[in-house]
Amino acid sequence: MRGHRLLLPGVLVGGMLLVALAGPLLPIADPVRQDVAGRLTLSSAAHWLGQDEFGRDVLSRLILGARVSLAIAVASTVLGAVAGTLLGLVGGYFRGLAEIVTMRTAEIVLCFPPLLLALLVVTLLGPGAGTLILCLAIVFTPAFARVAYAATLSVRALDYVTAQVALGKPAVLILWRTLLPNIAPPLIVQISLTVAAALMLESGLSFLGLGVVPPAPSWGLMIRGARATMEQAPLLLLWPCLALTGAVVALNLLCDRLREVLDPRGGGRGRPGFLRVFPALRTPSRDKAASTGLLALRGLTLEINGPFGAVPVVRDVSLTLAAGETLALVGESGSGKTLTALAAMGLLPSAVRVVSGQILYADRNGATQDLLRLPEKDLRRLRGQDLAMIFQDPSSSLNPLLRVGAHLAETLRAHHAGGPLTARVVDLLRQVGLPDPARCAQMYPHELSGGQRQRVMIAVAVANHPRLLLADEPTTALDVTVQAQILDLLASLKRAEGGLGMLFVTHNLAVVARIADRVAVMYAGELVEEGPVADVFATPRHPYTAALIASTPEGEAERLTAIPGTVPQPWAMPPGCRFAPRCSMAKPACDAAPPPVAIPAPGRATRCLRWEEMA
Amino acid sequence: MNAITSLVRAEGLTRGFGGRAGLFRNATPVMAVRGVDLEIHRGEALGVVGESGCGKSTLGRLLLRLMPPTDGRVLFDGSDLAKTSRPGLRAMRRRMQMVFQDPFGSLDPRRSVGAQIADGLAAADPDRIAALLGQVGLDPAQAQRLPHEFSGGQRQRIAIARALAPKPDFIVADEPVSALDVSIQAQIVNLLADLRSELGLALLFISHDLHVVRHLCDRVLVMYLGRVVEQGPAAAIFADPAHPYTRALLAATPSMRQAQVGTALQGELPSVANPPSGCVFRTRCPEARPSCAEAVPMLETVAPGRQIACLRAKEIYACLTHPVASICWRAAGMRTRYETAPRA
C-alpha cells in the first residue's frame, strides 16, 4: 500500500542510472573528440546542447560524465556508510575500550580538513577516480560513525535489546538483527545527505584538478571548463549545474521516501495533538436558565477525524457539578474522560471537533454561560480566573526557563492589575505546603522534585481563587507517599476555598474513594454510570462499573475478575451498548440499540438495560 | 531455609553507578542497591515494593546479570553467575527471563511477534510458537503480525510468551502491569498467577502497587533508597506492617474497600546520590531518634520469617506480639499510626 510512495523517486533515480549505465551504447557523439571550429556553438541538430570550449559535444559529456560522477558519489557513500556504521555500532554497543578506539579514531578524522586530506591522499596515490572514492569515503566515515553511535546508544537502552541479551543471544546476532534495522532511519537520511555532498565534493575536487583527470568527462570538470568561458557561453555552466541539482534532489527524495516506507508504523501518523482553542458553536443554546449547579454538561458530543472519517470519541455525555463538590471522572485510556474535561476548559487537541451539546457554567454574577458558544475573548477571561487546571505531568507543565515565582506572578498579573505580587506569591507557595516559600519562589522548576512541582502547579491553579478546578490525573506520575500528600493538599484547599468545585479525572478507583463526593464512570466515549461514590461502589448499577471494581486487586479473592477483550476502537464501535461485547450480562436487546439513561435512584444514573437485575 | 532448595540467592548485592574517578568525573558513586541478601525458592513469588528510585529495577537486572554488581554475588541454582564462562552464562540465561514494564518498548517494532517469540526457542518451530501464543491467550494465527498491530495488553502477553519460550525456571517481572489499564491489569495478573502454578515458575515481581503484590506474591521485600527495610510473608506484612516506612507506605496507598487512618509521610525521597547517614529513612521517619543518624540498622528477625531494619526493632517486635497492637504502639510512643476499617 505504501510502496507507491517510492514510485516517483524510484523512476527518477532509476532513469538517471539507466541513462548513465547505457551511456556508451547510446548513439551519441564521442565525448573527447575535439572540434575547434565548432567551439562554443549553441545547440544544433548534431549537438543538442551545443559544444564546449574545445568543441566537444556537451550532451554526451553530460551523460558519460554522470557515469563518473554518480559512480564516485555512490561508491564513496557506500564505503563510508559501511565503515562508519560498523564503527558506530561496535563503539555504541560495547562501550568501554571499543568505544575509545572506534569513536576517537572517527573524531580524529573528523578534525582533519577534507581538502587537506584529499590533497594528502592525491599526493600519495596520484589523481583519478579510485583515489577520489577512497578519499571521499574517509571524509564521510566519521559522520556515519557518529550518527550510528548516537542511534545505537539510544536503541541499546530499549527493553527489546535487553530482552535479546536475557535470551542469551550472541552479540553479533543482536547487532545484526535487532540494532541495525532499528538504527537504519537516521542512517538513511545521512546517506541521502552524503550522496548529495559527494556529488558536490567530486565536482569541487575535479574543479580544483584533484579528482578526475581530463579529458575524461565528469560534471565537476565540465563546470571547471565552463567557468573560463562563462561570459561568452553561460549555458555551458547551466547544464552540468542542472544535472547536479536534479540528481541531488532525486536522491534526497528517494531516501526520504525509503525511510517512511521502512517504518512499520507508517510515518506521519500519531503526531502529538496540540491543544488549541476551538471555535464557538454557531447554533443557539437552548434553555440555559434551567441549569443547576456550578457546571453542567449536556449531550456533549466530540468527533475526531480518524483514518476512516469522522468518528465520535465522546458521545452524548451529560453531568452536573455542584459548587463545593468533587466529581471524579473515571475511565480507562480511550474512554474520553480527558477530552470531556478539556472541553469544559474550552481546550481540545486540534484533531477533535465539538459536534453538539452544551457546557453550562454559572459565573460569579449568577448568570449562566454556555462555554461552547462563548467567544474566545470571554472564555480567556474565565480561564485562569474562574476555571483552573492541573495537568498530569508536573515536569512538562512548567516553563523550565522561568523561576517558580515568575509562573505565579504571571498568573496573578494576567487577571489582576498591579499591586505587590511578591507577598502574595510567597503566601501561595506557603499555602500549598512548600518548605521555605521565599527561597522556593527564586528557584527554577528543575531544582524541585516531582511532588514539589505539582504543588507549584496547584499554587498557580488556585492563585486567582477559581470556582472550578479541573485536575487531570494529577497524581498518576507521583509516588504513593507523595500522592497521599497531594490528595490531602487538594482536600484542604477545597475546605479553605469554600464553594470550589473540582472535576478530578483519574483511572484509579482507590483515589476516587479517597477524594471524591460523586463519581462518573466513562467507557468508550460514553458516560455509563454516575452517582455518589459510596453508593456506586457499594451497589454498582452498570456491569462495567461492577467489573472494574471486581478487577481491582484488593480483598481476599483468590483470582481477580478480569474483563475479557479490549476497549473497542472509536471507528469500530458496537451499534448497541458499547460494553455489550465484553459484558457477562449482555442479551440480544443490548446489541440492538444504545440503551437509554435510566435513573435507578435519585442522584444516580446508569446506561444499562438490565440494571434492575444487578444485585 | 537451606541453600539446596533455593533457586536464586543473592549475597550482599551492591551496585553503584558512575563511581569511576577520572579527570572530569565525580568519584562518589550513586549507590542504587546496597547490601541486599535474598533467596527465592522454586515456584515461589517474591514481591519487591518501594517508591521510584529505591533500586528495585536495578535489583531485578542484577539478579539476571543484565548488569554486573559492584559487590556481592548472585547464585543461580547453586552456581555463581560471575564465575560462569561466557557460553555457560548464555546457556544459563535461557533459564531466567524478564518481562518489562513498557509494552511498547519491549518488542522490536520491525520484526514479527512470531519471530521474536522464536528467539527464545532452540529452533523456530511454528507449532511451538502457536502453542506459546495460545498459552498467553492470543490467537496463534497472529504470529506473522508486527507489534504495532497489537494493544498494550496484548503486547504484554507477547512479551510474556517470549519470556516463556526457553522454558525458564525464574522470571523477573519489572512492573509488568503498571502501564496497563485496570481491566487489562487483572488479565495479566491472572495470567502470571496461572503460569506460575502450571509451570512452577519462580517469580520476582517488582511493583509499586502494593495491592497487586499482595494478591500475587508469597513473600515481600520492602526497599527504601537501595536497602531492604522489611521482608516477610506477604499476608503478615500487609496485615501488620512492622517497619515505620512500610506502615507509612500502606497508609498512603489509597484503598477502595478500606478506610485507612495513618500518618502521611512528610517530604519526599532524599537524593540517592546523597543519602542520609545512618538509617536512610530517618529524615522522613516519625519515630526517628538522634541515634538513628549514627549506625545503619541491620535486618533483625522480629517474627518467624519476618525481618526489619530498624533500631527500634525490639519495641516493634513487642507490639507485633501484643494482643492489641494499636495500644502497644501508642504506649511505646510510636507515632506512625496505621489502622484500617472497612468502608461503610
Boltz contact constraints between the chains, C-beta under 6 A:
constraints:
  - contact:
      token1: [A, 158]
      token2: [B, 105]
      max_distance: 6.0
  - contact:
      token1: [A, 159]
      token2: [B, 100]
      max_distance: 6.0
  - contact:
      token1: [A, 159]
      token2: [B, 105]
      max_distance: 6.0
  - contact:
      token1: [A, 159]
      token2: [B, 106]
      max_distance: 6.0
  - contact:
      token1: [A, 160]
      token2: [B, 106]
      max_distance: 6.0
  - contact:
      token1: [A, 160]
      token2: [B, 107]
      max_distance: 6.0
  - contact:
      token1: [A, 160]
      token2: [B, 108]
      max_distance: 6.0
  - contact:
      token1: [A, 162]
      token2: [B, 66]
      max_distance: 6.0
  - contact:
      token1: [A, 166]
      token2: [B, 93]
      max_distance: 6.0
  - contact:
      token1: [A, 166]
      token2: [B, 97]
      max_distance: 6.0
  - contact:
      token1: [A, 166]
      token2: [B, 98]
      max_distance: 6.0
  - contact:
      token1: [A, 167]
      token2: [B, 119]
      max_distance: 6.0
  - contact:
      token1: [A, 167]
      token2: [B, 120]
      max_distance: 6.0
  - contact:
      token1: [A, 168]
      token2: [B, 90]
      max_distance: 6.0
  - contact:
      token1: [A, 168]
      token2: [B, 93]
      max_distance: 6.0
  - contact:
      token1: [A, 168]
      token2: [B, 94]
      max_distance: 6.0
  - contact:
      token1: [A, 178]
      token2: [B, 108]
      max_distance: 6.0
  - contact:
      token1: [A, 181]
      token2: [B, 110]
      max_distance: 6.0
  - contact:
      token1: [A, 264]
      token2: [B, 109]
      max_distance: 6.0
  - contact:
      token1: [A, 264]
      token2: [B, 110]
      max_distance: 6.0
  - contact:
      token1: [A, 264]
      token2: [B, 146]
      max_distance: 6.0
  - contact:
      token1: [A, 265]
      token2: [B, 148]
      max_distance: 6.0
  - contact:
      token1: [A, 332]
      token2: [B, 181]
      max_distance: 6.0
  - contact:
      token1: [A, 333]
      token2: [B, 181]
      max_distance: 6.0
  - contact:
      token1: [A, 449]
      token2: [B, 268]
      max_distance: 6.0
  - contact:
      token1: [A, 451]
      token2: [B, 268]
      max_distance: 6.0
  - contact:
      token1: [A, 479]
      token2: [B, 51]
      max_distance: 6.0
  - contact:
      token1: [A, 479]
      token2: [B, 52]
      max_distance: 6.0
  - contact:
      token1: [A, 480]
      token2: [B, 252]
      max_distance: 6.0
  - contact:
      token1: [A, 480]
      token2: [B, 253]
      max_distance: 6.0
  - contact:
      token1: [A, 481]
      token2: [B, 252]
      max_distance: 6.0
  - contact:
      token1: [A, 481]
      token2: [B, 265]
      max_distance: 6.0
  - contact:
      token1: [A, 482]
      token2: [B, 268]
      max_distance: 6.0
  - contact:
      token1: [A, 484]
      token2: [B, 252]
      max_distance: 6.0
  - contact:
      token1: [A, 484]
      token2: [B, 264]
      max_distance: 6.0
  - contact:
      token1: [A, 485]
      token2: [B, 264]
      max_distance: 6.0
  - contact:
      token1: [A, 488]
      token2: [B, 264]
      max_distance: 6.0
  - contact:
      token1: [A, 509]
      token2: [B, 256]
      max_distance: 6.0
  - contact:
      token1: [A, 510]
      token2: [B, 254]
      max_distance: 6.0
  - contact:
      token1: [A, 510]
      token2: [B, 255]
      max_distance: 6.0
  - contact:
      token1: [A, 510]
      token2: [B, 256]
      max_distance: 6.0
  - contact:
      token1: [A, 511]
      token2: [B, 254]
      max_distance: 6.0
  - contact:
      token1: [A, 513]
      token2: [B, 256]
      max_distance: 6.0
  - contact:
      token1: [A, 514]
      token2: [B, 254]
      max_distance: 6.0
  - contact:
      token1: [A, 548]
      token2: [B, 182]
      max_distance: 6.0
  - contact:
      token1: [A, 551]
      token2: [B, 182]
      max_distance: 6.0
  - contact:
      token1: [A, 551]
      token2: [B, 183]
      max_distance: 6.0
  - contact:
      token1: [A, 551]
      token2: [B, 186]
      max_distance: 6.0
  - contact:
      token1: [A, 552]
      token2: [B, 256]
      max_distance: 6.0
  - contact:
      token1: [A, 553]
      token2: [B, 211]
      max_distance: 6.0
  - contact:
      token1: [A, 553]
      token2: [B, 212]
      max_distance: 6.0
  - contact:
      token1: [A, 553]
      token2: [B, 215]
      max_distance: 6.0
  - contact:
      token1: [A, 554]
      token2: [B, 211]
      max_distance: 6.0
  - contact:
      token1: [A, 554]
      token2: [B, 256]
      max_distance: 6.0
  - contact:
      token1: [A, 554]
      token2: [B, 257]
      max_distance: 6.0
  - contact:
      token1: [A, 555]
      token2: [B, 257]
      max_distance: 6.0
  - contact:
      token1: [A, 560]
      token2: [B, 186]
      max_distance: 6.0
  - contact:
      token1: [A, 560]
      token2: [B, 189]
      max_distance: 6.0
  - contact:
      token1: [A, 560]
      token2: [B, 190]
      max_distance: 6.0
  - contact:
      token1: [A, 562]
      token2: [B, 186]
      max_distance: 6.0
  - contact:
      token1: [A, 562]
      token2: [B, 187]
      max_distance: 6.0
  - contact:
      token1: [A, 562]
      token2: [B, 190]
      max_distance: 6.0
  - contact:
      token1: [A, 563]
      token2: [B, 183]
      max_distance: 6.0
  - contact:
      token1: [A, 566]
      token2: [B, 151]
      max_distance: 6.0
